[in-house]
Amino acid sequence: MNMNRLRVNDSRGRRWPNFKTPSAARALYVVVTIAVVSCATAPIGKKDLLDFLQVGQTTRQDVCSHLGDPSEQYEGSRIATYRLDEDEGGLFLVR
């Protein structure tokens, strides 16, 4: 048996790629970890996200231009709703 090869078995006992050196396995682990972590970024909120709203003056078109298409619409599109969440930076839209 060649001891220069690292053999990794999955949870079912099947052999996973045989790496010639442990450093190749470490390199793959680092690349996969970076790829997964880079996809999990937190949204950055804005404290002034809704500051453009003014009662009796802001139109539906103003809202759509600032926030985009609504998450839901009711009563024949008369009522538009947006999903918002908040982090340390302020509010952000949930898509």
C-alpha distances in whole Angstrom, upper triangle without the diagonal:
4,6,9,9,11,11,15,16,20,23,22,18,18,15,17,16,13,14,13,14,16,19,19,19,22,24,24,25,28,29,29,31,33,34,34,37,39,40,41,44,47,50,53,56,60,63,65,64,67,69,71,72,76,78,80,79,75,75,72,71,71,68,66,66,65,63,62,62,63,60,62,66,69,72,72,70,73,71,67,65,62,59,59,57,57,55,56,57,59,59,57,57,54,53
4,6,6,9,10,14,16,20,23,23,19,18,15,16,15,11,12,10,11,13,16,16,16,19,21,21,22,25,26,27,28,31,31,32,34,36,38,39,42,45,48,51,54,58,61,63,62,65,67,69,70,74,76,78,77,73,73,70,69,69,67,65,64,63,61,60,60,61,59,61,65,68,71,71,69,72,69,66,63,60,57,57,55,55,53,54,55,57,57,55,55,53,52
4,5,7,9,13,16,19,22,23,19,19,15,16,15,11,11,9,9,11,14,15,15,17,19,20,20,23,24,25,26,29,30,31,32,34,36,37,40,43,46,49,52,56,58,61,60,63,65,67,68,72,74,77,75,72,72,69,68,68,65,63,63,62,59,59,59,60,57,60,64,67,70,70,68,71,68,65,62,59,56,55,53,53,51,51,52,55,55,53,54,51,50
4,7,10,13,16,20,23,24,20,19,16,16,14,10,9,6,6,8,11,12,12,15,16,17,18,21,22,23,24,26,28,29,31,32,34,35,38,41,44,47,50,53,56,59,58,61,63,65,66,70,72,75,73,70,70,67,66,65,63,61,61,59,57,57,57,58,56,59,62,65,69,69,66,69,67,63,60,57,54,54,52,51,49,49,51,53,54,51,52,50,49
4,6,10,13,16,19,20,17,16,12,12,10,6,6,4,6,8,11,10,10,13,15,15,16,19,20,20,22,24,25,26,28,30,31,33,36,39,42,45,48,51,54,57,55,59,61,62,64,68,70,72,71,67,67,64,63,63,60,58,58,57,55,54,54,55,53,56,59,62,66,65,63,66,64,60,58,54,52,51,49,49,47,48,49,51,51,49,49,47,46
4,7,10,13,16,17,15,14,10,10,9,6,5,6,6,6,10,9,8,11,13,13,13,16,18,18,19,22,23,23,25,27,29,30,33,36,39,42,45,49,52,54,52,56,58,60,61,65,67,69,68,64,64,62,61,60,58,56,56,54,52,51,52,52,50,53,56,59,63,63,61,63,61,57,55,52,48,48,46,46,44,44,46,48,48,46,46,44,43
4,7,10,13,14,11,10,7,7,7,5,7,9,10,9,13,12,10,13,15,14,14,18,19,18,20,23,23,23,26,28,29,30,33,36,39,42,45,49,52,54,52,56,58,60,61,65,66,69,68,64,64,61,60,60,57,55,56,54,52,51,51,52,49,51,55,58,61,61,59,62,60,56,54,51,48,47,45,46,44,45,46,48,48,46,46,43,42
4,7,10,11,9,8,6,5,7,7,9,12,12,10,13,12,9,12,14,13,12,16,17,16,17,21,21,21,23,25,26,27,30,33,36,39,42,46,49,51,50,52,55,57,58,61,63,66,65,61,61,58,58,57,54,53,53,51,49,48,48,48,46,48,52,54,58,58,56,59,56,53,50,47,44,44,42,42,40,42,43,45,45,43,43,40,39
4,7,7,5,5,4,5,9,9,12,15,16,14,17,16,13,15,18,15,15,19,19,17,19,22,22,22,24,27,27,27,31,34,37,40,43,47,49,52,50,53,56,57,58,62,63,65,65,61,61,58,57,57,54,52,53,52,49,48,48,48,45,47,51,53,57,57,55,58,55,52,50,47,44,44,42,43,41,42,44,46,45,43,43,40,39
4,5,5,6,6,6,10,12,14,18,18,17,19,17,14,16,18,15,15,18,19,16,18,21,21,19,22,25,24,25,29,31,34,38,40,44,47,49,47,50,53,54,55,59,60,62,62,58,57,54,54,54,51,49,50,49,46,45,45,45,41,44,47,50,53,53,52,54,52,49,46,44,40,41,39,40,38,40,41,43,42,40,39,36,36
4,6,7,10,10,14,16,18,21,22,20,22,21,17,19,21,18,17,21,21,18,19,23,22,21,23,26,25,26,29,31,35,38,40,44,47,49,47,49,53,54,55,58,59,62,61,58,57,54,54,54,51,49,50,49,46,45,45,44,41,43,47,49,52,53,51,54,51,48,45,43,40,40,38,39,38,40,41,43,42,40,39,36,35
4,6,9,10,14,16,19,22,23,22,24,23,19,22,24,21,20,24,24,21,22,26,25,23,26,29,28,28,32,34,37,41,43,47,50,52,50,52,55,57,57,61,62,64,64,60,59,56,56,56,53,51,52,51,48,47,46,46,43,45,48,50,53,54,52,55,53,50,47,45,42,43,41,42,41,43,45,46,45,43,42,38,37
4,6,9,13,14,17,19,20,19,22,21,18,20,23,20,19,23,24,21,23,26,26,25,27,30,30,30,34,36,39,43,45,49,52,54,52,55,58,59,60,63,65,67,66,63,62,59,59,59,56,54,55,54,51,50,49,49,46,48,51,53,57,57,56,58,56,53,50,48,45,45,43,44,43,45,47,48,47,45,44,41,40
4,6,10,11,15,18,19,19,21,19,17,20,21,18,19,22,22,20,22,25,25,24,27,29,29,30,33,36,39,42,45,49,52,54,52,54,57,58,59,63,64,66,66,62,61,58,58,58,55,53,54,53,50,49,48,48,45,47,51,53,56,56,55,58,55,52,50,47,45,45,43,45,43,45,46,48,47,45,44,41,39
4,7,8,11,14,16,15,18,16,14,17,18,16,16,20,20,19,21,24,23,23,26,28,28,29,33,36,39,42,45,49,52,54,52,54,57,59,59,63,65,67,66,62,62,59,58,58,55,53,54,53,50,49,49,49,46,48,52,54,58,58,56,59,57,53,51,48,45,46,44,45,43,45,46,48,47,45,44,41,40
4,6,9,12,14,13,16,13,11,14,15,12,13,17,17,15,17,20,20,20,23,25,25,26,30,33,36,39,42,45,48,51,48,51,54,55,56,60,62,64,63,59,59,56,55,55,52,50,51,49,47,46,46,46,43,46,49,52,55,55,53,56,54,51,48,46,43,43,41,42,40,42,43,45,44,42,41,38,37
4,6,10,11,12,13,11,9,13,13,11,12,16,15,14,17,20,19,20,23,24,25,26,30,33,36,39,42,45,49,51,49,52,55,55,57,61,62,65,63,60,59,56,55,55,53,50,50,49,47,46,46,47,44,47,50,53,57,56,54,57,55,52,49,46,44,44,42,43,41,43,43,45,45,42,42,39,38
4,6,9,10,12,10,9,13,13,12,14,17,17,17,19,22,21,22,25,27,27,29,32,35,39,41,45,48,51,53,51,55,57,58,60,64,65,68,66,63,62,59,59,58,56,54,54,53,50,49,49,50,48,50,54,57,60,60,58,61,58,55,53,50,47,47,45,46,44,45,46,48,48,45,45,42,41
4,5,7,9,6,6,10,11,10,12,15,15,15,18,20,20,21,24,25,26,28,31,34,37,40,43,47,50,52,50,54,56,57,59,63,65,67,66,62,62,59,58,58,55,53,53,52,49,49,49,50,48,51,54,57,61,60,58,61,59,55,53,49,47,46,44,45,43,43,44,47,47,44,44,42,41
4,7,9,7,9,12,12,12,15,17,17,18,21,22,23,25,26,28,29,31,34,37,40,43,46,49,52,55,53,56,59,60,62,66,68,70,69,65,65,62,61,60,58,56,56,54,52,52,52,53,51,54,58,61,64,64,62,64,62,58,56,53,50,50,48,48,45,46,47,49,49,47,47,45,44
4,5,6,7,9,10,11,13,15,16,17,19,21,22,23,25,26,28,30,32,36,39,41,45,48,51,53,52,55,57,59,61,64,67,69,68,64,64,61,60,60,57,56,55,54,52,51,52,53,51,54,57,60,64,64,61,64,61,58,55,52,49,48,46,46,44,44,45,48,48,46,46,44,43
4,5,5,6,9,10,11,12,14,15,16,18,20,21,22,24,26,27,30,33,36,39,42,45,48,51,49,53,55,57,58,62,64,67,65,62,62,60,59,58,56,54,53,52,50,49,50,51,49,52,55,58,62,62,60,62,59,56,53,50,47,46,44,43,41,41,42,45,45,43,44,42,41
4,5,5,6,9,10,10,12,14,15,16,18,20,21,22,25,26,28,31,35,36,40,43,46,48,47,51,53,54,56,60,62,65,63,60,60,58,57,56,54,52,51,50,48,48,49,49,47,51,54,57,61,61,58,61,58,55,52,48,46,45,42,42,39,39,40,43,44,42,42,41,40
4,5,5,6,9,10,11,12,14,15,17,18,20,21,23,25,27,31,34,36,39,43,46,48,47,50,52,53,55,59,61,64,62,59,58,56,55,54,52,50,50,48,46,46,47,48,46,49,52,55,59,59,56,59,56,53,50,47,44,43,41,41,39,39,40,43,43,41,41,39,38
4,5,5,6,9,10,11,12,14,15,17,18,20,22,23,26,29,32,35,38,41,44,47,45,49,51,52,54,58,60,62,61,57,57,55,54,53,51,49,49,47,45,45,45,46,44,47,50,53,57,57,55,57,55,51,48,45,42,42,39,39,37,38,39,41,41,39,39,37,37
4,5,5,6,9,10,10,12,14,15,16,18,20,21,24,27,30,32,36,39,42,44,43,47,49,50,52,56,58,61,59,56,56,54,53,52,49,48,47,46,44,43,44,45,43,46,50,53,57,57,54,56,54,50,47,44,41,40,38,37,35,35,36,39,39,37,38,36,36
4,5,5,6,9,10,11,12,14,15,16,19,20,22,26,29,31,35,38,41,43,42,45,47,49,51,54,57,59,58,54,54,52,51,50,48,46,45,44,42,42,43,44,42,45,49,52,55,55,53,55,52,49,46,43,40,39,37,37,34,34,35,38,38,36,37,35,34
4,5,5,6,8,10,11,12,14,15,17,19,21,25,28,30,34,37,40,42,41,44,46,48,49,53,55,58,56,53,52,50,49,48,46,44,44,42,40,40,41,41,39,43,46,49,53,53,50,53,50,47,44,41,38,37,35,35,33,34,35,37,37,35,35,33,32
4,6,5,6,9,10,11,12,14,16,17,20,23,26,28,32,35,38,41,39,42,45,46,48,52,54,56,55,51,52,49,48,47,45,43,43,41,39,39,40,40,38,41,45,48,52,52,49,52,49,45,43,39,36,36,33,33,31,32,32,35,35,33,33,31,31
4,6,5,6,9,10,10,12,14,16,18,21,24,26,30,33,36,38,37,41,43,44,46,50,52,55,53,50,50,48,47,46,43,42,41,40,38,38,39,39,37,41,44,48,51,51,49,51,48,44,42,38,35,34,32,32,29,29,30,33,33,31,32,30,30
4,5,5,6,9,10,11,13,15,17,20,23,25,29,32,35,37,36,39,42,43,45,48,51,53,52,48,48,46,45,44,42,40,39,38,36,35,36,37,36,39,43,46,49,49,46,49,46,43,40,37,34,33,31,31,29,30,30,32,33,30,31,29,28
4,5,5,6,9,10,11,13,16,19,22,25,28,31,35,37,35,38,41,42,44,47,49,52,50,47,47,44,43,43,40,38,38,37,34,34,35,35,33,37,40,43,47,47,44,47,44,41,38,35,32,31,29,30,27,29,29,31,31,29,29,27,26
4,5,5,6,8,10,11,14,17,20,22,26,29,32,35,33,36,39,40,42,46,48,50,49,46,46,43,43,42,39,38,38,36,33,33,34,35,33,36,40,43,47,47,44,46,43,40,37,34,31,30,27,27,25,26,27,29,29,27,28,26,25
4,5,5,6,9,10,12,15,18,20,24,27,30,32,31,35,37,38,40,44,46,49,47,44,44,42,41,40,37,36,35,33,31,31,33,34,32,35,39,42,46,46,43,45,42,39,36,32,30,29,26,26,24,24,25,27,28,25,26,25,24
4,6,5,7,9,11,15,18,20,24,27,30,32,30,34,36,37,39,43,45,47,46,42,42,40,39,38,36,34,33,32,30,29,30,31,29,33,36,40,43,43,40,43,40,36,34,30,28,27,26,26,24,25,25,27,27,24,24,23,22
4,6,5,7,10,13,16,19,22,26,29,31,29,32,35,36,38,41,43,46,45,41,41,39,38,37,35,33,33,31,29,29,29,30,28,31,35,38,41,41,39,41,38,35,32,29,26,25,23,24,22,23,24,26,25,23,23,21,20
4,5,5,8,11,14,16,20,23,26,29,27,30,33,34,36,40,42,44,43,40,40,38,37,36,34,32,32,30,28,28,29,30,28,31,35,38,42,42,39,41,38,34,31,28,25,24,22,21,19,20,21,23,23,21,22,20,20
4,5,6,10,13,15,19,22,25,27,25,29,31,32,34,38,40,43,41,38,38,36,35,34,31,30,29,28,26,26,27,28,26,30,33,37,40,40,37,39,37,33,30,27,24,23,21,21,19,20,20,22,22,20,20,19,19
4,6,9,12,15,18,21,24,26,24,27,30,31,33,36,38,41,39,36,36,33,33,32,29,28,28,26,23,23,24,25,23,27,30,34,37,37,34,36,34,30,27,24,21,21,19,20,18,20,20,21,21,18,18,16,16
4,7,10,13,16,19,22,24,23,26,28,30,31,35,37,39,38,35,35,33,32,31,29,27,28,25,23,23,24,24,22,26,30,33,36,37,34,36,33,29,26,23,20,19,17,17,15,17,17,19,18,16,17,15,15
4,7,9,12,16,19,21,20,23,25,27,28,32,34,37,36,32,33,31,30,29,26,25,25,23,21,21,23,23,22,25,29,32,36,36,33,34,32,28,25,21,19,17,15,15,13,14,14,16,16,14,15,14,14
4,6,9,13,16,18,17,20,22,24,26,29,31,34,33,30,31,29,29,27,24,24,24,21,19,20,22,22,20,24,27,30,34,34,31,32,29,26,23,19,16,14,12,11,9,10,11,12,12,11,12,12,13
4,6,10,13,15,13,16,19,21,22,26,28,31,29,26,27,25,25,23,21,20,20,17,15,17,19,19,18,21,24,27,31,31,28,29,26,23,20,16,14,11,10,9,8,10,9,10,9,7,9,9,11
4,7,10,12,11,15,17,19,20,24,26,29,28,25,26,25,25,22,20,20,20,16,15,17,20,20,19,23,26,29,32,33,29,30,27,24,21,17,15,12,10,9,7,8,6,8,8,7,10,11,14
4,7,9,8,11,13,16,17,21,23,26,25,22,23,22,22,20,18,18,18,14,13,16,18,18,18,21,24,27,30,31,27,27,24,21,18,15,13,10,8,6,6,7,4,4,5,5,8,11,14
4,5,5,9,10,12,14,18,20,23,22,19,21,21,21,18,16,17,16,13,12,15,18,18,19,22,24,27,30,30,27,27,24,21,18,15,14,11,11,9,9,9,6,4,5,6,10,13,16
4,6,8,8,12,13,16,19,22,21,19,21,21,22,18,17,19,18,14,14,18,20,20,20,23,25,27,30,31,28,27,24,21,19,16,16,12,12,9,10,9,6,4,6,9,12,15,18
4,6,5,8,10,13,16,19,18,15,18,18,19,15,14,16,15,12,12,16,19,19,20,22,24,26,29,29,26,25,23,20,18,16,16,13,13,12,13,13,10,8,8,10,13,16,19
4,6,8,9,13,16,18,17,14,16,16,16,13,11,13,12,9,9,12,15,15,16,19,20,23,26,26,23,22,20,17,15,12,13,10,11,11,12,13,11,8,6,7,9,13,15
4,5,6,9,12,15,14,11,13,13,14,11,9,12,12,9,9,13,15,14,16,18,19,21,23,24,21,20,17,15,13,11,13,11,12,12,15,16,13,10,8,10,11,14,17
4,5,8,11,14,13,11,14,15,16,12,11,14,14,10,12,15,18,17,19,21,22,24,26,27,23,22,20,18,17,15,16,14,16,15,17,17,15,12,11,13,14,18,20
4,6,10,12,10,8,11,12,12,9,8,12,11,8,10,14,16,16,19,21,21,23,24,25,21,20,18,16,16,15,17,16,18,18,20,20,18,15,13,14,15,19,20
4,7,9,8,6,9,10,12,9,8,12,12,10,11,14,16,15,18,19,19,20,22,22,19,17,15,14,14,14,16,15,17,18,20,22,19,16,14,15,15,19,20
4,6,5,5,9,12,13,10,10,14,15,13,15,17,19,18,21,21,21,22,23,23,20,18,17,16,17,17,19,18,21,21,24,25,22,19,18,19,19,22,24
4,6,7,9,12,14,12,12,16,17,16,17,19,20,19,21,21,20,20,21,22,19,16,15,15,16,17,20,19,22,23,26,27,25,21,19,21,21,24,25
4,6,8,11,13,12,13,16,17,17,18,20,21,19,22,22,20,20,20,21,18,15,15,16,18,19,22,22,25,26,29,30,28,25,23,24,23,26,27
4,6,10,11,9,11,14,15,14,16,18,19,19,22,22,20,21,21,22,19,16,16,16,18,19,22,22,25,26,28,30,27,24,22,23,22,25,26
4,7,8,6,7,10,11,11,13,15,16,15,19,19,18,19,20,20,17,14,14,13,15,16,19,19,22,23,26,27,24,21,19,19,19,22,23
4,5,5,6,9,10,11,12,13,14,14,17,17,15,17,17,17,14,12,12,12,14,15,19,19,23,24,27,29,26,23,21,20,19,22,22
4,5,5,6,9,10,10,11,10,10,14,14,12,14,15,14,10,9,10,9,11,12,16,17,21,23,26,28,26,23,20,19,17,19,19
4,5,5,6,9,10,9,10,11,15,16,14,16,17,16,13,12,13,11,14,14,18,19,22,24,27,29,26,23,21,19,17,20,19
4,6,5,6,9,10,11,12,16,17,16,18,20,19,15,15,14,13,14,14,17,17,21,22,24,26,23,21,18,17,16,19,19
4,5,5,6,7,9,9,12,14,13,16,18,17,14,13,12,10,11,10,13,14,17,19,22,24,21,18,15,14,13,16,16
4,5,5,5,6,7,11,12,12,15,17,16,13,13,12,10,11,10,13,14,18,20,22,25,22,20,17,15,12,15,14
4,6,6,8,11,14,16,16,19,21,20,16,17,16,13,14,13,16,16,19,21,23,25,22,20,17,15,14,16,16
4,6,9,11,14,16,17,20,22,22,18,18,17,14,13,12,14,14,16,17,19,21,18,16,13,12,11,14,15
4,7,8,10,13,14,17,20,20,16,17,15,11,11,8,10,10,13,15,17,20,17,15,12,10,8,11,11
4,6,9,12,13,17,19,18,15,16,15,11,11,9,12,13,16,18,20,23,20,18,15,12,10,11,10
4,7,9,10,13,16,15,11,13,12,9,9,8,11,13,16,19,22,25,23,20,17,14,11,12,10
4,5,7,10,14,13,10,11,9,6,6,5,8,11,15,18,21,24,22,19,16,13,10,11,10
4,7,10,14,14,11,13,11,8,6,5,6,10,13,16,19,23,22,19,15,13,9,9,8
4,7,11,11,9,11,8,6,5,7,9,12,16,19,22,26,25,22,18,16,13,12,11
4,7,7,5,7,6,4,6,9,12,15,19,22,25,29,28,24,21,19,16,15,15
4,6,5,6,5,7,8,12,14,17,21,24,28,31,30,27,23,22,19,18,18
4,6,5,6,9,12,15,18,21,24,27,31,34,33,30,26,25,22,22,22
4,5,8,10,13,16,19,22,26,29,32,36,34,31,27,26,23,23,22
4,5,6,10,13,16,19,23,26,29,32,31,28,24,23,19,20,19
4,7,10,14,17,19,23,26,30,32,31,28,24,23,20,21,21
4,7,10,14,16,20,22,26,29,28,24,21,20,17,18,18
4,7,10,13,17,20,23,26,25,21,18,17,14,15,15
4,7,9,13,16,20,23,22,19,15,14,11,11,12
4,6,10,13,16,20,18,15,12,10,7,8,9
4,7,10,14,17,17,14,10,9,6,5,7
4,7,10,14,13,10,7,6,5,5,9
4,7,11,11,8,6,6,6,7,10
4,7,8,5,4,6,9,10,13
4,5,5,7,8,11,12,15
4,6,9,11,14,15,19
4,7,9,13,15,18
4,7,10,13,16
4,7,10,13
4,7,10
4,6
4
